Amino acid sequence: MDSAPSYRGHRYPVEVISHCVWRSFRFPLSFREVEELMLERGVSVSCETVRRWCLKFGQVYASGLRRRRPRPGDAWHPDEVFIKLNGEQKYLWRAVDQDGMVLDILVQSRRDTAAARRFFRALLTRTGEVPRVIVTDRLRSYGTAHRELMPSVEHRSHKGLNNRAENSHQPTRQRERAMKGFRNVGAAQRFLAAFSGISPHFRPRRHLMTGTQHRAEMTVRFAVWEQVTGVAGGPAAA
């Protein structure tokens, strides 16, 4: 079992820190809105403190959740969408498997062959797996990168086949609007890397479950969250 993060030096208990980070990544809330919600619960914490907690612990929590995920499926769906960073157009590359599990994300300035090649390399390194098939839209850069890096993998290219990847961008769009955009590539990459690990953990495929099944699944997922953050059996922060 992985060890819980260290909260040494923090005057707030782990329960408060992990709850603020959960709210920030699970719902399209600003840091000021999280501050207000915590105040209603009798906890006085500034929006800047919440921002620092998300920056420090977001990726740590996301990595802990990823280590507990099942192996990815063998059908990968890469896709890319543009995002605005200080008024400049950049591209968010994302890949999901056939079950909608996010495999990796990468913010880049271009959507050319070099960008596709860089994303595929990162994807193979992150997962440690090679898929049976990749499904993309008709962007030519995918074909070139595929032939260079995964020549033995089947490649299906058709706009209508990649709705699964396109749908996975929707929570990011919601968050982008709530945050009024991202400041730069580094900030966007850091936030979205943590976001793609935390938010999907609390988004099971609700449409395939009954109410009872959904509540049972969420109970399990909250228990995993408590293990990852150190709430379950972990000492309070100093």
N, C-alpha and C positions, 0 to 999 in steps of 0.2 A: 504494500500500500504506500502511495506517495505521501510524503510528509506535508503537513499543512503549511501555508505561508507564515512567515514571521511577522508579528505585529508589534515587535519591540519598539518602544519609543512613541507609540500612539496612545493618547489618553482616552480615546473612545474604545469601547469593547468591540470584539470581532463581530458580534451580532449587529451592531449599528453600521459598521463599515461595510460588511457584506450585503446588508439590506439596501444601503444607499447605492452600491454598485449594481445590485440586481435591478433596482428600479430604473437606474440610468440606462442600462443596456436592454432591459426587457420592454420598456415602454417609451414612446416618443415624447420624452419629457426633457425640458431644459434643466440645467443644474439648479437654477433658481426655483423651478417648480418642485424639484426633489427637496430642496431646502424647506419650502413651505409645507410640503406633505409631512416631513419629519417634525417640523414645529408643531403641527396638529397632533402628533403623537407624543409631544412633550419633550422632544429632543432638539436642542438648539445647536445647529451645525451650519456653517456658512456654505454658500454655493461654491466658493473657491476650494474649500476643503473637500467637498464632494468631487470636484474636478480632479484634484490631486489624487484622491483615492482611486478614481477610475483609471487614471494614467498609470498609477503604480501597481494596482492589483488586477485591473481588467484582463491584461494578457496572461497573468499568472493563473487566474481562475479559468480562462478560456483554454489554456494549455492542459490544465487538470481535467477539464471536461472532455477534451479531445482524446486524452489517453484512455478514457473509459468508454469511448464509443466503439461500436462493432467495426469490423473491417469494412472498408468501402465496397460498394457493389462493383460489378465488372463493366458497367456501361457508364461512361462519363460524358457529361454535357457541359462543355465550356461555352462561355458567352461573354460579351463585353458591352458595356454601356458608357455613355459619356457622363461625367460629373463636372461641376464647376468648382474651381479652386481659385478664390479671389478674382473671379471673372474670367479665368482662363479655362479652356476646355481640356480635360484630361479623360482618361479611360479607366474604368474599373473592370478588370478581368476577373471572372468568377467561374468556378467549375463545381457542379453538383453531380451526385450519382443518380441512378434511376429511382432511388427512394427520396430524392430531394436533399440528402445530406450534403452540406457544404464541404468541399474538399480543400479548397484554398481560394484566396483572393489576392490580387496584386494591382496596385494603382500605378499606371504608367502614362507617359506623355503621348504615346503613339499607339496605333493599332496596325502596325506593319508587320512584316515577317520577323524582324528582330524582336519585336514585342511578343509575338506569339511564341517564338522559340524560347524566350526568357520565361514566359509563363509556364510552358510545358515542362521546362527543366525544374522550375520551382515546384510544380505539381507532382512530378515524379519523385522528387526528393522528399517533399512533405509527406506523401502517402507511403512511400516505400513499396508501391504496387505498380503493376502495369495492367491496364484495362483490357478487356476483350474487344471493346468497340468504343470509339468516341463519336459523338453526334454533335455537329456544329451547324451554324448557318453557312451562307455561301461566301463568307469572307475568304479570299484566296490565301491570305497569310496562314490560315489554319492548315491548308493542304501542304504547303511547303514545309512548315514546321513539323507536321506529322510525318512526312516522308523522311525527314532528316533524323528525327528522334524516336519515332515509334513506327518504323516501316512494317512491322509484323502485325500491327493492330488494325483492325477493320475501321475504316473511316466512312461515316455516312454524313453527307452534306445536303441539307434541305431545310429551308426556312421553317416549314411547318412542323418539323420533328423536334425543334428545340424549345418548345414552350415551357418545359420544366425548368430550364436554366433562366429563361426570361422571367418567369414568375418568381424565382428566388430573389430577384432584384427589388421586389416591391417593398419589403421591410426596410431596405436601405434607403429607398426613395422617401419613405415616411420619415426616417431619422434625418435625412439630409434637409428636408423641409423644416423639421423641428429645430435643427441646429443652425438654420439659415446658411447652409453650406459649410465647407471645410476651408481652413486657412491655407494649407499647403499640402504637398504630396506626403511628407513625413507624418503630419498630424492625421491625415486621412487614412494612411496605411495603418498607423498604430490603432486608431479607433476602430476601423472596420475589421481589422484582424481579430480584435477582441470581440467585437459585436457579432461577427460570423461564428464565433465559438460559443458565445453565451446565449444570444437570442434564440437560435434554433433549438437549443436544449429545452426551452420552455414553449416550443411550438410543435407538439406532436401532431400527427395527421388527424386532426379532430374530426374531419368529415367521415373518417372510416371507423369511428368509435361511437359506442353508446355513451350516454352521460356517465354511467357507472364506470365503464372502462376508462373514460377520460380522467375521472377523478382518481382512480387507482393508479393510472400511469403518471399523473402529475405528482401524486404522493411519493412515488419512487424517485421521480426526477428532483423533487425538492430535497429528498434524503441524500441523493448524490451531491447536490449543491452544498449541503451542509458538510459533507465529508471533504469536498474539494476546498471549501473556504476555511475549514477548521472549526466551524460552529459545533459540529457533532463531536463531543468529547474533547474539544480543544480548549486550552486555557484562554482566558480573556486577555486582551491586549494590555500591555503595561501602561 
